[in-house]
Amino acid sequence: MRPPCQFPDQPFTCNDAKRLGISRYRLDAALANREIRRVLTGVFVRADAPDTNGLRALAAALVISPYAVACDRTAAWLHGVDVMDFRELDLLPPLETFVLRGHRRTSRPECRGGSRDLSPEDICVVGGVTATTPLRTALDLGCTLSRRRALAALDSFMRIHGITHAEMRRLLPRYVRRRGVVQLRQLIPIADGRAESSGESWTRLEILDARLPAPEPQYWVMVEGRPTYRLDLAYPKARVAVEYDGREFHEGDDQREADAKRRRWLRDQGWTVIVVDKDSFTAEAVNAWLGELRAALRPP
């Protein structure tokens, strides 16, 4: 018999915890002490459980109706593509679902949605949860998210799921007259699966919107004939690099020192290195680093 305060190996709800003899006080304390973490609104898992698509699907199955289809950001999350705002990582947004025609919409407070017409090719099953396919989800987000986040979503789906420009263009006619389709049409040609983070996608979009030449993502600098330093965005002929410092990759002292050493070497070899981070996307900050980039790209 399971001890009363031992948490399940699988995702669980408050009601599940209550049935196991775990009080709300104990649940709140465990959350505060990071013994467990919140996977979705109202769904928890042990802190040591790895974040996999399978675990995400098990969590979603606890709160999504069997007649509902996970869509938009929730479907992206199930497919391993996180498109949440930075602020939403601490305050989880509602699940985004749509019920199939003929069924009542979900009324749970942690779910948000309505009804939507979907064809069979738009739907797949992820770990027992019905969701829109990666392709359909990517294009839906290309319409509904803000411009920067929409491009980041398209880039991520191309990288993680191998979606191609041809596939996106094939489905595009179905979006005629849909709100956001103009944005989607503009973003599909510039989506690039080589981007490895949302920050890189945002940076590239600002560069393209400023009508500067398109940089090459994930460019390798050769040292003695070997690929040694990989740059987020590069203009090899002009020897200009634009690097995005993401907090998820550059927090440790060792990583910061490695970045500093790499950038010193690049500058010693005649490269101009422009560094942006999550605070570099205000209007003033964007104008500043784009000004640096224009100057660096200007012919001598």
C-alpha positions as CSV (number, residue, x, y, z in Angstrom):
1,M,0.0,0.0,0.0
2,R,1.3,3.5,-1.0
3,P,2.3,5.7,2.0
4,P,-0.3,8.5,2.3
5,C,2.1,11.3,1.4
6,Q,4.0,9.7,-1.5
7,F,3.3,11.3,-4.8
8,P,2.3,9.2,-7.8
9,D,4.8,8.5,-10.6
10,Q,2.4,9.8,-13.2
11,P,0.7,13.2,-13.5
12,F,-2.2,13.7,-11.0
13,T,-4.8,16.2,-10.2
14,C,-5.9,17.7,-6.8
15,N,-8.7,15.1,-6.7
16,D,-6.2,12.3,-7.3
17,A,-4.1,13.6,-4.5
18,K,-7.1,13.8,-2.1
19,R,-8.0,10.2,-2.9
20,L,-4.4,9.2,-2.0
21,G,-4.7,10.9,1.4
22,I,-2.6,14.0,0.4
23,S,-4.1,17.1,1.9
24,R,-4.3,20.4,0.0
25,Y,-1.9,21.9,2.6
26,R,0.6,19.1,1.9
27,L,0.2,19.6,-1.9
28,D,0.8,23.4,-1.6
29,A,3.9,22.7,0.6
30,A,5.3,20.2,-1.9
31,L,4.8,22.7,-4.7
32,A,6.6,25.4,-2.7
33,N,9.4,23.0,-1.8
34,R,9.7,21.9,-5.4
35,E,9.0,18.3,-4.6
36,I,6.4,18.5,-7.3
37,R,5.8,20.8,-10.2
38,R,2.7,22.1,-12.0
39,V,2.5,20.6,-15.5
40,L,-0.8,22.2,-16.5
41,T,-3.4,24.2,-14.5
42,G,-4.6,21.7,-11.9
43,V,-2.2,18.9,-12.9
44,F,1.0,18.1,-11.1
45,V,3.9,15.7,-11.4
46,R,6.9,14.7,-9.2
47,A,9.8,17.2,-9.7
48,D,12.1,14.5,-10.8
49,A,9.9,13.3,-13.6
50,P,11.5,14.0,-17.0
51,D,9.6,16.4,-19.3
52,T,8.7,14.3,-22.2
53,N,5.9,14.4,-24.8
54,G,4.5,11.2,-23.2
55,L,4.3,12.8,-19.8
56,R,2.7,15.9,-21.3
57,A,0.1,13.8,-23.1
58,L,-0.7,11.9,-19.8
59,A,-1.2,15.3,-18.1
60,A,-3.4,16.7,-20.8
61,A,-5.6,13.6,-20.8
62,L,-6.6,14.3,-17.2
63,V,-8.3,17.5,-18.1
64,I,-9.2,17.4,-21.8
65,S,-12.6,16.0,-22.9
66,P,-12.4,12.9,-25.1
67,Y,-14.5,14.9,-27.6
68,A,-12.1,17.8,-27.6
69,V,-9.1,18.4,-29.9
70,A,-6.0,20.1,-28.4
71,C,-5.1,23.0,-30.6
72,D,-2.9,26.1,-30.9
73,R,-0.4,26.5,-28.0
74,T,-1.6,23.3,-26.2
75,A,-1.2,21.2,-29.3
76,A,2.3,22.7,-29.8
77,W,3.2,21.9,-26.2
78,L,2.1,18.3,-26.8
79,H,4.3,18.1,-29.9
80,G,7.3,19.4,-28.0
81,V,7.2,23.0,-29.2
82,D,6.9,25.5,-26.4
83,V,5.5,28.9,-27.6
84,M,4.5,30.4,-24.3
85,D,5.4,34.0,-23.3
86,F,8.2,34.3,-20.7
87,R,5.6,35.5,-18.2
88,E,3.4,32.5,-18.9
89,L,6.1,30.1,-17.7
90,D,5.3,31.0,-14.1
91,L,1.5,31.5,-14.6
92,L,0.2,28.7,-16.9
93,P,-2.3,29.7,-19.5
94,P,-5.6,27.8,-20.0
95,L,-5.5,24.7,-22.2
96,E,-6.6,25.5,-25.7
97,T,-9.0,23.0,-27.1
98,F,-11.8,22.9,-29.6
99,V,-14.7,20.4,-29.5
100,L,-15.8,18.6,-32.7
101,R,-19.0,19.7,-34.2
102,G,-22.1,18.2,-32.4
103,H,-20.5,18.1,-29.0
104,R,-20.7,20.6,-26.1
105,R,-17.7,22.8,-25.6
106,T,-15.5,22.2,-22.6
107,S,-16.6,24.2,-19.5
108,R,-13.6,23.5,-17.2
109,P,-12.0,26.8,-16.0
110,E,-8.6,25.5,-17.0
111,C,-9.7,25.0,-20.6
112,R,-10.4,27.6,-23.3
113,G,-11.9,27.1,-26.7
114,G,-15.0,26.7,-28.8
115,S,-15.8,24.7,-32.0
116,R,-13.8,24.4,-35.2
117,D,-14.2,22.5,-38.4
118,L,-11.2,20.1,-38.9
119,S,-10.6,17.6,-41.6
120,P,-9.3,14.1,-40.8
121,E,-5.8,15.1,-42.1
122,D,-5.7,17.9,-39.4
123,I,-6.0,15.5,-36.5
124,C,-3.6,13.1,-34.8
125,V,-3.3,11.4,-31.5
126,V,-0.4,12.2,-29.1
127,G,-0.2,9.7,-26.3
128,G,-3.9,9.1,-26.2
129,V,-4.8,12.8,-26.6
130,T,-6.5,14.0,-29.8
131,A,-4.6,17.1,-31.2
132,T,-4.1,19.0,-34.3
133,T,-1.2,17.7,-36.4
134,P,2.2,19.5,-36.3
135,L,1.5,21.0,-39.7
136,R,-2.0,22.3,-38.8
137,T,-0.8,23.5,-35.5
138,A,2.1,25.4,-37.0
139,L,-0.1,27.2,-39.5
140,D,-2.8,28.0,-36.9
141,L,-0.1,29.6,-34.7
142,G,1.2,31.5,-37.6
143,C,-2.2,33.2,-37.7
144,T,-2.9,33.6,-34.0
145,L,0.4,34.5,-32.3
146,S,2.2,37.8,-32.5
147,R,4.5,38.2,-35.4
148,R,7.7,37.4,-33.5
149,R,6.2,34.4,-31.7
150,A,4.5,33.1,-34.8
151,L,7.8,33.0,-36.7
152,A,9.5,31.2,-33.8
153,A,6.7,28.6,-33.8
154,L,7.1,28.0,-37.6
155,D,10.9,27.7,-37.2
156,S,10.5,25.2,-34.3
157,F,8.0,23.0,-36.1
158,M,10.3,22.9,-39.1
159,R,13.3,22.0,-36.9
160,I,11.5,19.4,-34.7
161,H,9.0,17.9,-37.0
162,G,10.6,18.4,-40.4
163,I,7.7,20.5,-41.8
164,T,8.7,22.0,-45.2
165,H,7.8,25.2,-47.0
166,A,6.1,23.1,-49.6
167,E,3.8,21.5,-47.1
168,M,2.9,24.8,-45.5
169,R,2.2,26.4,-48.9
170,R,0.0,23.4,-49.8
171,L,-2.3,23.9,-46.8
172,L,-2.3,27.7,-47.1
173,P,-5.3,28.0,-49.4
174,R,-7.6,26.6,-46.7
175,Y,-6.8,29.7,-44.6
176,V,-8.3,32.2,-47.1
177,R,-10.2,35.0,-45.3
178,R,-9.1,33.6,-42.0
179,R,-8.0,36.3,-39.5
180,G,-4.2,36.4,-39.5
181,V,-3.7,34.8,-42.9
182,V,-1.8,37.8,-44.2
183,Q,0.8,37.5,-41.5
184,L,1.0,33.7,-42.2
185,R,1.6,34.3,-45.9
186,Q,4.4,36.8,-45.0
187,L,6.1,34.4,-42.5
188,I,6.1,31.1,-44.4
189,P,8.8,32.2,-47.0
190,I,11.2,33.3,-44.2
191,A,10.6,30.5,-41.8
192,D,13.8,28.5,-41.2
193,G,14.2,25.3,-39.3
194,R,17.9,26.0,-38.6
195,A,16.9,28.5,-35.8
196,E,17.5,26.8,-32.5
197,S,15.7,29.1,-30.1
198,S,12.8,31.6,-30.1
199,G,15.4,34.4,-29.5
200,E,17.2,33.6,-32.7
201,S,13.9,33.7,-34.6
202,W,13.0,37.0,-33.1
203,T,16.5,38.4,-33.9
204,R,16.3,37.2,-37.5
205,L,12.9,38.7,-38.0
206,E,14.0,42.1,-36.8
207,I,16.9,42.0,-39.2
208,L,14.6,41.0,-42.1
209,D,12.0,43.6,-41.2
210,A,14.7,46.3,-41.3
211,R,15.3,45.2,-44.9
212,L,18.9,44.1,-44.1
213,P,20.4,41.1,-45.9
214,A,19.3,37.8,-44.6
215,P,21.9,36.3,-42.3
216,E,23.0,32.6,-42.4
217,P,21.7,30.7,-39.3
218,Q,24.1,28.3,-37.5
219,Y,27.2,29.2,-39.4
220,W,30.4,27.2,-38.6
221,V,33.7,29.1,-38.4
222,M,36.5,26.9,-39.6
223,V,39.8,26.9,-37.6
224,E,42.7,25.0,-39.3
225,G,40.2,23.3,-41.6
226,R,37.9,22.1,-38.8
227,P,34.4,23.5,-37.9
228,T,35.1,25.1,-34.5
229,Y,32.8,27.9,-33.6
230,R,29.1,27.9,-34.5
231,L,27.4,31.3,-34.8
232,D,23.7,31.9,-34.3
233,L,23.5,34.3,-37.3
234,A,26.3,35.3,-39.6
235,Y,27.4,37.3,-42.6
236,P,30.5,35.3,-43.5
237,K,31.8,37.6,-46.3
238,A,31.4,40.7,-44.1
239,R,32.7,38.8,-41.0
240,V,29.7,39.9,-38.9
241,A,28.0,37.7,-36.3
242,V,24.8,38.3,-34.4
243,E,24.6,36.2,-31.3
244,Y,21.5,35.7,-29.1
245,D,22.2,35.0,-25.5
246,G,19.3,33.0,-24.2
247,R,18.9,32.6,-20.4
248,E,18.4,28.9,-20.8
249,F,21.8,28.4,-22.4
250,H,24.0,31.2,-20.9
251,E,23.4,31.3,-17.2
252,G,26.4,29.3,-15.9
253,D,29.8,30.8,-15.2
254,D,31.5,28.2,-17.4
255,Q,29.2,28.9,-20.3
256,R,29.6,32.7,-20.0
257,E,33.4,32.3,-19.9
258,A,33.3,30.0,-23.0
259,D,31.2,32.6,-24.8
260,A,33.5,35.4,-23.9
261,K,36.6,33.4,-25.0
262,R,34.9,32.5,-28.3
263,R,33.9,36.1,-29.0
264,R,37.4,37.4,-28.1
265,W,38.9,35.0,-30.7
266,L,36.3,36.1,-33.3
267,R,37.1,39.8,-32.8
268,D,40.8,39.1,-32.9
269,Q,40.2,37.5,-36.3
270,G,38.4,40.5,-37.6
271,W,34.8,39.6,-36.9
272,T,32.3,42.1,-35.6
273,V,30.2,40.4,-32.9
274,I,26.8,41.9,-31.9
275,V,25.2,40.3,-28.9
276,V,21.4,40.5,-28.2
277,D,19.4,39.0,-25.4
278,K,15.8,38.9,-24.1
279,D,15.9,42.6,-23.2
280,S,17.0,43.7,-26.7
281,F,13.5,43.8,-28.3
282,T,12.2,47.1,-27.0
283,A,11.9,49.7,-29.8
284,E,14.9,51.6,-28.5
285,A,17.1,48.5,-28.0
286,V,16.2,47.2,-31.5
287,N,17.2,50.5,-33.1
288,A,20.5,50.4,-31.3
289,W,21.7,47.0,-32.3
290,L,20.3,47.3,-35.8
291,G,22.3,50.5,-36.1
292,E,25.4,48.5,-35.1
293,L,24.6,45.9,-37.7
294,R,24.0,48.4,-40.5
295,A,27.4,50.0,-39.7
296,A,29.1,46.7,-39.7
297,L,27.6,45.6,-43.0
298,R,28.4,48.9,-44.7
299,P,31.1,48.5,-47.4
300,P,34.5,50.1,-46.3
